């Protein structure tokens, strides 16, 4: 059994073959997919897909850092209403949330405020968080360290930091989300995952982005999570089925999946 803990297959990139994509995922053993939100523009698509199979899809609702702009308060208020949550079945997390300073740091202050709000919402609702972090690890840790983190758990998805940062995440009780980057030739992740417990790792694809080898450069999809599991198995010297079982158990524990 495999669980893709981060996939955006509700996006338009899958409009032509979404059913076939889902079938391929199930064929390789994917039992559940977690669908993280981006902003209000993605709610309708996300809701439609999640409702299509409530035994297979689970949802995270939140505001993505790259969608934070001058209008962030309105966007945030619209996402975190009872009406919006009512549209979404199987909400198991708040996400994806975080900070992204890779392309533009214009709204760094606003991203911090939005992250802080969503962390507190998750803590109050006793929901885990899915953290997006790009060129902003220190800033995210600063935000998290400045507040009451009691009861707050989650995953740093698409993890791409060094071992020191990974240890910081694990020591906080958070998980590391590992995807296609693990398979890339110049990736530092093989060294990182070899030093942290398998019980602290989740598998993901971040579809349609960051397809693993041998599919790199193509559209990513949930079935490719099997490639990530295989690579992880080779790196840490554990049986493939064991890797699938442990990482799936981790996902079930974090997201309280049935």
N, C-alpha and C positions, 0 to 999 in steps of 0.2 A: 504494500500500500504506500502511496505517495500523496503528499498534500502540497499543492502550490499555494504558498501563503501570501502571494502578491502577484496579481494579474489584472490587466485592464482589458480583457477581451470583450468588454461592452463597447469599446471604442470603434470608430468607423473603419479602422484597418481590417476588421473581421466581418464586416457586413456581408461580403460575398460568400463566405464559407464558415460562418460561426458554428453551425450545427456539425459540420465535418471536423472542425477544430476540437470541439468538445468530445466528439466520438473518438478522435485520436488520443486525447488525454485519458479517457476511460480505458482505452485499449492497453496503454502502458501501465495502468494501475493507479491512476490519479483518482482518489476517492472524494476529495473536496478541493474547492478553490475559494480563496478569500479575495474579494473584489474591493479594493480601496477607492474611495471617492477622490475627485480632484477639486471641484467647486460646484456651484449651482448649475452650471451648464451641463454637467455630466450626470446629475441626479436622475433624470428621466430614463436615460439609457441604462444606467446602473440598476435602477429599480426594475425595469422590464426584464433584464436578464436574470436578476436574482429571483424574481417571481416565477421564472420559467421552470426552475427546479430547486425547490427549497431544501431538498435533501442533499444537494450537491454544492450549491453556492452559499457563501456567507459574506457578510458586508461589513466594511469599515466606513464610517462617515466622518468627514472632516474637510478642512480647507488646506490645499497644497500650498507650500510656500511660494512657488512661482506664480500663483494666482493672487498673491497679496499685492495690492496696489493702493492708490489713494482712496479707493472706494471700499477698503477692506472691512470697515465696520458694518456696512450694509450687507456685504457678502457673508460675513461671519454670523450676523444676526439671522439671515435667511436660512443658513445651513443648520443652525442650532435652534430650530423651532420644533415644537411637537408635531406640526404639520409635515415638516420635511422628514422627520424620523418615522412618521406613520406611513410614508411611502415606501420605506425600506424594510424588507423582511430580514430576519436573522442578523441583526446588527451585533457584532461580537467585539468591535474595537472602534477607537477613534483614530482616523487616519485617511490618507496619509498626511501627516503634519511634520513640521520641522523647520529647517532653514536651508536655503540654497543661495550661495553667493558666487556661484561659478561664472555666470554670465553678467550679473548686475547686482550691485549692493546698494542701489538707490533706496530700497525700502527695508534696509537691515533693521532699523528701529521698529518698524511696523511688523516685520516678521517675528521679532522677539516678542512683541506684545501678543500677536496672534498665537504663537506657540505657547506662551504662558497661559493664556485663556483656555486653550484646548487641553493642556496638561491638567489644569485644575478641574475642568469639566469631566475629564476621564476619571480623575481621582474621586470626585464626588459621586460619579455614577458607577464606580468600581469596574471600569472597563480598561483593558490594556490599550496601549498606544502603538501605532506604527510610525516610526520616525524616519523621515527623509532627511538625509544629511549629505550636502555636497559643498565642499570647501567651507565648512562651518562647524566642524566638530567642537572646537573650543567654545564657540559662541553658544551652541546648544547645551553643552555641559554647564556653562555659566548660568543659563536660564534655569536649568533643572536644579542646580545647586543652590539657587537663591530662594527656593520655595520648599514647602513641606512635601516631601516625596513619599510619605508613609502610605503604603498600599499601592503605589504606582508601579506598574510593570509594563513590559512591552518588548518591542524588537527594533533594532536599528537595521532597517531594510537596505538591501543592496550595499552591504558593508564593503568599504574600500580603504579603511584606515589600517594603520600598522598594529603590531601586537600589543604595544603599550596601551593604545586606545581600545583595542578589543578587550583587554584585561579590565580596563576601567568600566566598560559596558557590562561585562560578566559580573564584576564585583558589585555592581548596582542591582544585580538580579535580573538584568535584561538579556535578551537573546540576540544573536548575530544572524541576520538574514543573508544567506549565501545563494548567489545565482550564477549566471553565465560567465561573469568576470573571473570566477574561479578557474575556468578552463583556458584563459588567455595566456599566451606565452610569457608576457612580461608582468603578469599579475603577482602581487605580493601576498595574495590570499592563501596560496598553498602553505606558506610558512606560518601564517596566522592560524589557520584551522588545525594545523598539526600540533599547536600548543594549547588549544583550548578544548574543554570537554565536549564530546559529541552531544551531551545533554544540554548544551547551550547554543545549539545551532538549529536554525530553521532553513528549509529549502524553499526557493521561490524562482520565478522566471522574470518578473517585471514585464511581462508581455504587453505590448509588442516590441519592447526594447531589449538590447543586450543579449542577443541570442548566443548560446554557448557553441563552442567548437563541437561538431563539424558544421554547424549551421550559421556561424558568425557572418554578419553582413546581410542576413536574411531577416524576415519578420520572425520575431520570437513567438512561441506559443506554449501553453501549459504542458503539452506532451514532452517538451524538451527538458522538463525538470528531471527526467530520467537520466539525461546526460550529466547533469550537475551531480546527481546522486552517485553515478558511476565514477566520476572524477574524484569526488570526496572519498569514496570507498578506496580508490587507488592511493590517494595521498596519505590517509591515516591507517591503511592496512587493515580495514575492517570489511567483513562480508557485505556485499551490496544489499542483501535483504535486511541485514542488521542495521545498516545506515538508514534504509527506508523506514524500518520499524521505529527506531529511536527518534528520528527527526519528526515522524508523524505523531508519535506520542508527545513530543515537545509541543507541537502545534495544537494538539488537542488540549493539552494542559493550559497553554497560554490563552487560547481563545475559547476555552470551555466548549469544545465541539462535541456533538453527540456522536 
